[in-house]
């Protein structure tokens, strides 16, 4: 499962190759102006943090903008370079991998407030494959709209 997740994570980086900051931050979908390449990378970083740190390990939410009072705060990345966002995403993925390596696939989430004590790490990994793959599809479209670049990898 981790192999499939890592494949999707690597495609996130591939979809960003060669993009400058202006292109990565350019809103392309009028009805979703925060859905930019940079915004999606930030969102994916915080999704990793949410599922593995907050929901599985039951660590605090204070650092994660998804738990604040501002809707879609994790997509708001004005002034943050794409390279920094990709680096932060890679670090968060490495942290997630360490959590997975230290646990059993049958272990349950520890966060009772959000009901993840009913979810196994196996379920969380399956969900993360789906989550990242869905956003890789968004990145596919955004990249094509930006500069015509297409392809699975």
ABEGO torsion letter per residue (X at the ends): XAAAAAAAAAAAAAAABGBBAAAAABBABAABAABBAAAAAAAAAAAAAAAAAAAAAGBBAAABAAABABBGAAABABGBBAAAAAAAAAAAAAAAAAAAAABBAABBBABAAAGAAABBAAAAAAAAAAAAAAAAAAAAAAAAAAAGBBEAX
